[in-house]
């Protein structure tokens, strides 16, 4: 009997939430950010694309992101040995944002979601004994947890600007400070 009541409640709540949803491509845009990865990777600049995918229920919206950042290093180790290394992340991310009701043009929000984080690393060095170039590369895909907070503000009737802080938790944790724009399609 309890399981029937729980299933009925879930179906009822799902029906209510879908009745209030308006899913579809509402806005697209771009962003740039200052990325602070965990050690030993130094800070870098990242960029990405963003899409507003509509309303799930009042004050709750769905967003998609495509983020990219990379960092390269080069050093001379002496004795004719050069070392070059690079690391990059490509993120395909889905976020849900809660928009706080406030007076005025600035609209703060907070949210979270999941992202498929595709990391690649490559290093190349000159062997001091043989003088030959040697390479090593790797790639890894992980599911990352995204936490975000920020604020949006209308710049024109068709264009919104935003600033946000994002923290990614996976194999390569990083913190980002982003600014960007979204062009409203509908």
KAJO-V626708 format. One record per residue. N is the residue number from 0. D_LAST is the distance of its C-alpha to the last C-alpha in Angstrom with 2 decimals. Layout:
n=N d_last=D_LAST
n=N d_last=D_LAST
This chain:
n=0 d_last=45.65
n=1 d_last=43.74
n=2 d_last=41.73
n=3 d_last=40.71
n=4 d_last=39.59
n=5 d_last=37.56
n=6 d_last=35.88
n=7 d_last=35.14
n=8 d_last=33.63
n=9 d_last=31.39
n=10 d_last=30.21
n=11 d_last=29.60
n=12 d_last=27.61
n=13 d_last=25.53
n=14 d_last=24.79
n=15 d_last=23.80
n=16 d_last=21.45
n=17 d_last=19.74
n=18 d_last=19.50
n=19 d_last=17.39
n=20 d_last=15.20
n=21 d_last=11.60
n=22 d_last=11.83
n=23 d_last=9.61
n=24 d_last=8.24
n=25 d_last=5.58
n=26 d_last=7.35
n=27 d_last=10.63
n=28 d_last=13.66
n=29 d_last=17.40
n=30 d_last=20.22
n=31 d_last=23.98
n=32 d_last=26.52
n=33 d_last=30.18
n=34 d_last=31.47
n=35 d_last=34.68
n=36 d_last=36.01
n=37 d_last=39.06
n=38 d_last=42.48
n=39 d_last=43.73
n=40 d_last=40.51
n=41 d_last=39.97
n=42 d_last=36.81
n=43 d_last=34.39
n=44 d_last=31.02
n=45 d_last=28.06
n=46 d_last=24.63
n=47 d_last=21.63
n=48 d_last=18.08
n=49 d_last=15.57
n=50 d_last=12.47
n=51 d_last=10.65
n=52 d_last=11.14
n=53 d_last=10.28
n=54 d_last=12.75
n=55 d_last=16.27
n=56 d_last=17.62
n=57 d_last=17.52
n=58 d_last=17.70
n=59 d_last=17.63
n=60 d_last=14.87
n=61 d_last=15.32
n=62 d_last=15.20
n=63 d_last=16.71
n=64 d_last=18.91
n=65 d_last=21.20
n=66 d_last=23.97
n=67 d_last=27.12
n=68 d_last=30.21
n=69 d_last=33.84
n=70 d_last=37.19
n=71 d_last=40.33
n=72 d_last=43.92
n=73 d_last=47.02
n=74 d_last=50.57
n=75 d_last=54.12
n=76 d_last=56.29
n=77 d_last=59.49
n=78 d_last=62.04
n=79 d_last=59.71
n=80 d_last=57.06
n=81 d_last=53.41
n=82 d_last=50.65
n=83 d_last=46.96
n=84 d_last=44.31
n=85 d_last=40.52
n=86 d_last=38.08
n=87 d_last=34.34
n=88 d_last=31.59
n=89 d_last=28.45
n=90 d_last=26.25
n=91 d_last=23.68
n=92 d_last=22.37
n=93 d_last=20.44
n=94 d_last=20.16
n=95 d_last=19.52
n=96 d_last=19.06
n=97 d_last=20.31
n=98 d_last=18.92
n=99 d_last=21.83
n=100 d_last=21.57
n=101 d_last=22.89
n=102 d_last=23.20
n=103 d_last=21.98
n=104 d_last=19.34
n=105 d_last=20.41
n=106 d_last=18.97
n=107 d_last=21.36
n=108 d_last=20.89
n=109 d_last=23.23
n=110 d_last=23.06
n=111 d_last=24.48
n=112 d_last=24.28
n=113 d_last=25.99
n=114 d_last=26.10
n=115 d_last=28.11
n=116 d_last=30.03
n=117 d_last=31.85
n=118 d_last=34.66
n=119 d_last=37.06
n=120 d_last=40.24
n=121 d_last=42.75
n=122 d_last=46.05
n=123 d_last=48.59
n=124 d_last=52.04
n=125 d_last=55.31
n=126 d_last=58.20
n=127 d_last=61.03
n=128 d_last=63.74
n=129 d_last=62.61
n=130 d_last=60.30
n=131 d_last=57.79
n=132 d_last=54.04
n=133 d_last=52.84
n=134 d_last=49.29
n=135 d_last=47.68
n=136 d_last=44.08
n=137 d_last=42.17
n=138 d_last=38.73
n=139 d_last=37.47
n=140 d_last=34.40
n=141 d_last=33.90
n=142 d_last=31.51
n=143 d_last=30.61
n=144 d_last=29.60
n=145 d_last=26.98
n=146 d_last=27.04
n=147 d_last=24.55
n=148 d_last=24.33
n=149 d_last=22.55
n=150 d_last=20.53
n=151 d_last=17.23
n=152 d_last=17.04
n=153 d_last=14.61
n=154 d_last=15.99
n=155 d_last=13.96
n=156 d_last=10.98
n=157 d_last=8.87
n=158 d_last=11.37
n=159 d_last=12.93
n=160 d_last=16.45
n=161 d_last=18.31
n=162 d_last=21.86
n=163 d_last=23.13
n=164 d_last=26.34
n=165 d_last=26.57
n=166 d_last=29.70
n=167 d_last=30.22
n=168 d_last=33.17
n=169 d_last=34.67
n=170 d_last=37.47
n=171 d_last=36.31
n=172 d_last=35.13
n=173 d_last=33.31
n=174 d_last=31.70
n=175 d_last=28.91
n=176 d_last=27.65
n=177 d_last=24.26
n=178 d_last=22.14
n=179 d_last=18.83
n=180 d_last=15.45
n=181 d_last=11.84
n=182 d_last=9.35
n=183 d_last=5.76
n=184 d_last=3.81
n=185 d_last=0.00
